[in-house]
Amino acid sequence: MPDDMLLKWRPEFPILQKCTYLISNSLGAMPQAAYTALKEYADAWSSRGVEAWSDSWWEMPVRMGDLVAPIIGANPGEVSFHPNVTIAEAIVLSCFDFRGPRRKIVLTDMDFPSVTYLCHAQKSEGAEICIVRSEDGIGVDLSRLLDAIDERTLLVPVSHVLFRTACVMDAEAIVRRAREAGAYVVLDVYQSAGAVPVNVKEWGVDFAIGGCLKWLCGGPGAAFLYVRPELRATLCPRLTGWMAHRDPFAFQIGDMQFRDDAFRFLNGTPQIPCLYGARPGLEIVGKIGVEAIREKSRRQVARLIELARGEGFTVNVPEEAERRGGTVAVNTPHAYEISRELVRRQYLVDFRPGAGIRISPHFYTADEELEAVVQEIRRIIDTRAF
Ligand SMILES: Cc1ncc(COP(=O)(O)O)c(C=O)c1O
């Protein structure tokens, strides 16, 4: 897709008029249409009151999943919404018993800490944790990860794109090995969905977890969970609630009677306003298509690396272009202080220890913004303005 077609979306994102927005790996820019969507929520609440539940609210955590499904290669009805990735991951963990001989959870030290804390917390339930460490601080060696998955492994909750360095992991190979060993993969697609193509069906992913906050421009409170439909009936989450019940309005006391569809993974009252807020971003990414976003991202990521290296900065990214996601981590002495000064000057970026200043162009980023941010880093260093 030609760049001018993508740049036509810029007026739809008010913040792009005010600053150089290069932080979609953390919080995607808010679409103008989110105002309308959130007003729709307020109007429904105000004018329909409790009837809004039967109009659409009750079904929304799964209906909204139908907007995520094409972005991750799932089918309608297979994705449910949750307040955050950690909760979605906890729902998956609660489907498993760690007291049997198969009790190992294989993680990497490049996965998002919140998810790893949750996995470590399963040790009191009998889980054994195996951590595969990165050797270069950029990626995780695939063969060492695959070797760690054995017949004692129950779960492999790993990231598709690593949050620190945006290194793309070979999800298909991980799923293949896990399947061979009889383990399940919980793929964290938070840093890929909307930026890098994901195909849960083609890869045979068991569980995929992500959110709309970042590359899907959907704001906080809108995370999602895909469960391979063939697995669904075999899973009974202990983290459950009335929305997963076959007959919630019978208000029966006693054992859970699970629904057979994606509602099975819900629990209590959903975060309705967040679901309204997430819709416009999902619709925009759906219209553009992840392939077109990825094509532009590949080009802009390569350009950023070239610009940063041209200034003599260290760039913590994989050497192979195919293994790079949407973010470039630029490291310099005093990188944290420089990142704060960049933000003060309205170049919105962030910083991660061990990686550097994270710069993330998205489909709405103009090429000149890449040049401008690298020049600004140079200016800050040269004038010692940090
Ligand atoms: C790969 C990845 N997983 C998980 C999270 C956080 O998930 P949550 O705060 O929704 O639990 C992040 C957040 O920044 C992330 O980059």
The ligand as an SDF file (V2000), in Angstrom:
LIG
                    3D

 16 16  0  0  0  0  0  0  0  0999 V2000
    4.5210   -8.5580   25.5860 C   0  0  0  0  0  0  0  0  0  0  0  0
    3.7210   -7.9380   26.6950 C   0  0  0  0  0  0  0  0  0  0  0  0
    2.9410   -8.7260   27.4690 N   0  0  0  0  0  0  0  0  0  0  0  0
    2.2080   -8.2120   28.4800 C   0  0  0  0  0  0  0  0  0  0  0  0
    2.2230   -6.8690   28.7610 C   0  0  0  0  0  0  0  0  0  0  0  0
    1.4290   -6.2820   29.9160 C   0  0  0  0  0  0  0  0  0  0  0  0
    0.2310   -6.8470   30.0650 O   0  0  0  0  0  0  0  0  0  0  0  0
   -0.8830   -6.3270   31.0680 P   0  0  0  0  0  0  0  0  0  0  0  0
   -0.4240   -5.0740   31.7250 O   0  0  0  0  0  0  0  0  0  0  0  0
   -2.0780   -6.0960   30.1760 O   0  0  0  0  0  0  0  0  0  0  0  0
   -1.1090   -7.4180   32.0260 O   0  0  0  0  0  0  0  0  0  0  0  0
    3.0060   -6.0280   27.9800 C   0  0  0  0  0  0  0  0  0  0  0  0
    2.9820   -4.5860   28.2830 C   0  0  0  0  0  0  0  0  0  0  0  0
    3.4650   -3.6910   28.1440 O   0  0  0  0  0  0  0  0  0  0  0  0
    3.7800   -6.5730   26.9310 C   0  0  0  0  0  0  0  0  0  0  0  0
    4.5810   -5.7830   26.1810 O   0  0  0  0  0  0  0  0  0  0  0  0
  1  2  1  0
  2  3  1  0
  2 15  2  0
  3  4  2  0
  4  5  1  0
  5  6  1  0
  5 12  2  0
  6  7  1  0
  7  8  1  0
  8  9  2  0
  8 10  1  0
  8 11  1  0
 12 13  1  0
 12 15  1  0
 13 14  2  0
 15 16  1  0
M  END
$$$$
